[in-house]
């Protein structure tokens, strides 16, 4: 702890690429892991074993493993991948190291090895040109002795006459003595990849093989296979629903389960497939480098392995359970992948140690003890939101009911105005007057005109009967027809004018029958009270930002002595109630004033000024 250097071990030759070529395992079962490190000179590969915690010394130093061949145009180091430790049937309890060495353009070595540490004895597989990409140590024969499964790459670097040339893909399984379990089977040709995992069906363990052809030869197909431990093909199915250069096979349960996983691409899309090659489910993990095998280690100390993938790019890792669930992403933002090992301290959960070129990170992968508290938390949030929405719904319902009631009250007031306008007395008088005109031929044209106005008034009343508000334009047209008819009834004793400035907005909404009530009062209580007739003027203009409607009419000199004929005294009361209800409905504060004045000719006028507020900037 404390990131202190407690010791240093020096080796003559440089380690090869540290990503896979350093390995930790307790081969002598003393409770401390030893470090297995491969180094390389210009022409040789060496194994070094250090016990930094128990004996605190180098156990094996520069043990020759194999010759290293160099290609003229390549500086690629050999790829060395430890498959695991084997200690079955050893009386001393010591374990042997199983690993492979792969070479690309350098061609050799391409072999699997077993190093018996106590005996200092090295077993090597037969000469082969197959390009091994990974190796897996697992028992597929049921004898409790593991076999070595290998993934391959048909890179096409060897000629066709070389044993197990990389011009083809080979299904190759080795026993613990580095002999072939069965004669290698040729499955595909260059370019291509072969991935293999064990899969169980009952008590029988078989091999699930993904044979990927990455070339343009249409005669070569990509297939999923099931092989027996004896190398017999049991099942084959064409398969192409994956990224051929970014894929990975993993067992459903480590080291072998009844299903296996195919990671289809770098996006983390996964198929779960059974021993009959049927897709039984799908999964999804964060983006990874799907062409690289994950590190398998018990990251949280629960006795089950976890997978550690390199994230897409180089700046993250992805950790999952062995069933590819509970994926987490750790972003280290380094430009290279770290060397990852487990860090154990007495009394503490296991940690992951990530070593970079200039620093290190410690991670702990474990279940959050408060994880399940999220359910009551989410339930509480849901109930809170539900309660808030219910409250808002209740308030909205009240507002809608209030709005509906307001509309009904406005409609009721407007119906009163309509009844005043279209009462039987008014209607019968109009019909009688129009009928009288039709009695003489010379008045029939006038009768047609007046009847048209009357019909238009009736029509507009019916059409807008279901409306609470109308535009100023519609209301003015209605009022014009009404005044024309009243003027006809009074034998044209009075005149009228309606003028609107171009800047006045005729599309403003106002309560239905609003201007009509003022006009009706002007006619009934002003103009009809003047034996010599009079004048009514309606002017629509802008007053600053407001809209102004003025209704002016001549009236008798002494307003207190005006006869109350046809007056119900309810007109202005209806107006006041209508304004109040319209404000509650539309939030438009209409107001009006009534003033009397004497004109230059000495006539008394009454002016109603209606102010409709304009928009406020």
Secondary structure, 3 states (H helix, E strand, C coil): CCCCCCCCCCCCCCECCHHHHEEEECCCCCCCCEEEEEEECCCEEEEEEEECCCCCEEEEEEEEEEECCCCCCCCCCCEEEEEEEECCCCCCCCCEEEEEEECCCCCCCCEEEEEECCCCEEEECCCCCCEEEEEEEECCCCCCCCEEEEEEEECCCCCCCCCCCCCEEEECEECCCCCECCCCEEEEECCEEEEEEEEEECCEEEEEEEEEECCCCCCCCCEEEEECCCCCEEEEEECCCCCCCCCEEEECCCCCECEEEEECCCCCEEEEEECCCCEEEEEECCCECCCCCCEEECCCCCCCCEEEEEECCCCEEEEEECCCCCCEEEECCCCCCCEEEEECCCCCCCEEEEECCCCEEEECCCCCCCCCHHHHHHHHHHHHHHHHHHHHHHHHHHHHHHHHHHHHHHHHHHHHHHHHHCCHHHHHHHHHHHHHHCCCHHHHHHHHHHHHHHHHHHHHHHHHHHCCEEEHHHHHHHHHHHHHHHHHHCCCCCEEEEEECCCCCCCCEEECCHHHHHHHHHHHHCHHHCCCCCEEEEEEEEECCEEEEEEEEECCCCHHHCCCCCCCCCHHHHHHHHHHHHHHHHCCCCEEEEEEEECCCCCEEEEEEEEECCCCC
